Amino acid sequence: MTANSRCSAAEPPGLETQRREIESLLRECELRAGDSWYVMERRWFEQWKEFVENGDQNSSSFPGQIDNSELFEDLDSYHLKERLVENEDFVLVPAEAWHKLLAWYGIVDGQPPLERKVVDLPSTLKVEVYPVEIFLCLHSNMENVITAQFSRADTIQSIQRAMCQGFSVPPGSECRLWMKSSDSSCERLRNVHMSVLDACLSSGMTVIMETRNADGTWPSSRPQIMRNSVEDQDSYRGQPGVCGLTNLGNTCFMNSALQCLSNTPPLTEYFLRSSYLEELNFTNPLGMKGEIAEAYADVIKQMWSGRHYSVVPRVFKTKVGHFASQFLGYQQHDSQELLSFLLDGLHEDLNRVKNKEYIELRDAEGRPDQEVAEEAWRNHRRRNDSVIVDTFHGLFKSTLVCPECHKVSVTFDPFCYLSVPLPVSKERVMEVFFVSLDPYAKPVQHRVVVPKAGKVSDLCSALSEMTNVPPSQMVVADVFNHRFYKIYNADESLSCILDRDDIFVYELSVQKEEQEEHVLLALYLRERSHYRDYGSGSSSYGTSLFGHPLLLSVPRSSCSHEELYNLFLQRLARYVRPPDPSEELEEEEEEEDEDEEELYKTQTNGISDEENEEDKQEEACSPSPPANEQPAKRRACRKRRKTLFTIQAVNSNGTTERGVSRQEPYVAIDWDPEMKKRFYNENEAEKYMKHSSMEVPQQQTTVQLQECIELFTTVETLEEENPWYCPVCKKHQLATKKLDLWSLPEVLIIHLKRFSYTKFTREKLDSIVEFPLRDLDFSGCLLRKNRSREEPPSRYDLIAVSNHYGGLRDGHYTSYARNKDNGQWYYFDDSKVTYASEDQIVTNAAYVLFYHRQDKLRKPTLPSPITSPASSTEPASDITSCNDDDAELGATSYLTMETD
Ligand SMILES: [Zn+2]
C-alpha cells in the first residue's frame, strides 16, 4: 500500500477526467432545499482548475491538500471570518464534487469540512454559508450556556435534541423550549417541527429548555399555578385524577366539563402517555395551532400527578377564551357548549390529517345503507383522524322526505355527542296571587295549570274557574320591589312570565270593555324620608317604596284629589286604620307643622312644592279638568294637611320625575314615617292565604333515558326557520326528518336537552331522567344489525355525569365521575372533591352523561378506597376524613380542601 491511501480512498483519475467530472457536476447541479454544499477556499479551487487544465501530474501547479485556512478567523475555533464573499473568497461545490475532491486530494489535518445546507428562503434557494449561532441553556441553570450552530432549515426539534444531548437530560423527559430575544422577552417555541428560519431564531439569541416537573407543572409556569405552600412542601400524594379545579369566577361550567373528560380513560391515557406530542397539528387552519391540546394536556397531567388537591386551570381558560370568543370573560356558560367546543378544538389540534382533501358528499340514491354508511365513515376518516374521532365519534343516519314529491334523501353523518330531547309537557303549572276587589280579603295564592304556549288570557281563564271572577275583570302584573315590573295585556304570551316571577292578578270593578270611562290606576305606597334625595337629583323629599302595589279601576269622573283619597283609604282598609276625627284634628296639625318646616328646609328651590305635584296629579287622572274645579282643589290642598298621606303622580318606577306617563297613570301615596307607624299595619298588609290548589303536591316528572333516545329518533317535521332544499322540487320544503343511530363510539356522550327554547317557551326542564349506571343497551335501537362477530357490542356503563343546578339564567355545574384506577365514584364541585355513592348519581340535575362501551372498559387496578380493608400499606392520611362508617351511611365527606 502506498502512503497515498491514507488520505485518499481512491487513486485520482487522469487530470482530464477530473476536470470533466467536476465541471459536469458543477454545471448540472441545481440548488435543492436540504441538499448539502461545501464551502471551499477560492484560491485552492482556482489552482486546482489550472492544474487540471494545463498541468500534468508533476506540474508546479499541483494544489496539494484542500486548505480553507484563509476562510477561518482562527485555527482554534475554525469560525468563519465574517462577510466572506462568494466567488471572491470562496466557492460552493455540491456534495458529490466535494467528496470526489476530498477523495483525490484530502484535507489539511484538523480542518473541518465546511458543509452547508441549501435553505428555502421565502423568495430564493440559497446555500447557507453562515448558519445561525444560538446560545443554549436550561431553565434550571441559566449560567451554564453552550453555543451551537444550526441551519435555518433545521427544526426546533434538532435544537431540542442537541440540548438534551449537551445537557445530559434523562431520556424520556418532556421538554419545552423558549427563545429569548435580545430585549429579553421570551417566546415559547411550541412547534418543534418548525424551522429555525420560520421561528425567527437568529444568531445571538438564547434558547432556554425546561423539563416538566414530577407534579405535572412546568417550572416556567409555577407562578401561575398558585398552589398553597404547604402542599408544595409535602407534595401531596393522593389518588391521581381525584383533584379539584379552582373556580376562576363562574367557570364551574368549564370545571364540570373538564372533570368528565378527565375521567374518560382512553382520552386521559392518551395525554398521560404524551402521545399528543407526536400528533399536534400546528398547521390546521381549523385548529388552534396545538395550543388548546397543550393547555388541556397541562391540566390533565397536573390533575393526574397525585400531587395536587386542586389545580387552577387559568392558562387553559385563557386559551379557550382566546379561541372561542363566547367563552371570553367570566360569564356563566353552558358546560355542553364548552364540551362541544373543546372536543372540536382538541380534534382539530390533534388531527393526523394534515391536508384535508375535498370530498363531495354523495346522496344514497337508493344504495344499501351498509354501503352508504361505510362510504360516509371512510370519507369522514379521510379528513378527520384523531384520538377524539377514535374515542367519541359515531355515525347516525338522517332521512329526509319531501312532503310534495316524496323525494327521499339519506345521508350518514358523524356525531361526537347525542343531543337527546326530553319529553316536553304541553302544560305548565303557575303559581299566582289573586287580589280580590274586597278590600278586606287577603291575597290568595293559587296554583293553576295553563297551556305552555298559552296567553295571559289563558291564565285569567284558569284562575276564573277557581275564583268565579270573569277573566275580563282581571289584570295580570309582575310585581317586583313594591312596584309593577310589568302589567300584561291579555294577548301577551305566557312565555314572557318566568316561574320565579311574582305574579299578581287583580280583580277590577268593571269589565275591561267598559274601561273607556275608567282609568286603570296603579297605586304605589311610599314612605318619605326627610332628607333631600341627592341620588336621583330630584329636589323632592326622598321616598322609598314599601308594601304591595295595587291596580284599580277609577271612573274618570271621580279623579279629584278628595275622591281619590277616600277611594284609596277604602281600598287599603284591611291594613290602614282611618283616624277618628278627634285624633286627626289635634295631633295631626301639630305634626304637620313640624313636617312642613322640615320639608321646606330641604326644598329651597321650590320646584317640587306640593301644589305643583298636585297639578300633575290632576292632569294625570283627568286630562281635561273643568275650570270650576280649581277652587275645590285649593280646598283639598288645605284640608290635606290633616290627611294620612299625600297623593303624587309618579312614573312606573315609582319616582316623581319627568316622563310621567298619561297612558297608564301611576300614583303613589306618600306617608310620613310617623303616620305610617300609627296608621299602617305592616303585619296585616303582608298576610296572604293559600288556595286549596296549593295543597296538591307537585309531581316530579320522571322519564327513562330510553324514552329520550326514542324521541331523538322520532320523525319530526322541519321548522319554518330551518327548511330543506328539495333537489327535485327545486325549492325549500318543510320535509320530515328521521334520525337513526347507525354506529356508536367507544365513549358515548349523551346531552340531555334540558334547556328548551321554542317559539313559545324558554325553560329548563327539571324532570328526572332515569339513566342506568350499567348495561345501557343500544342493540335494540341501532340500525346496523350485528352481522358479524367483529362488530363491537352495544352495551355501555356510565363513567361521568355533568350536573346543572338552577334555572335558565343562573346555575351551578358539578360532576360525578368514576376514577378509572380505583373504580370509585367522586363528586367534583369546583375545588372540592368528595366520595360519592352510586345511588346519588341519578338526579334531576344530570345534564351530560358519559358512557363507556363495556368491551373497552378495564377493571380498576386499585382497590376502592372505601370498600377495601384497611390493610393497604399506603398511609392515605389525607383521605382518612372519610372513613368506612361515613361511607356506609352514604354521607359525603371532604377529601380535599380548597386551596385558593
Ligand atoms: Zn320535493
Residues whose N, C-alpha, C, O or C-beta is under 5 A from the ligand:
A	BS01	ZN	C402 E404 C405 H406 K407 C726 V728 C729
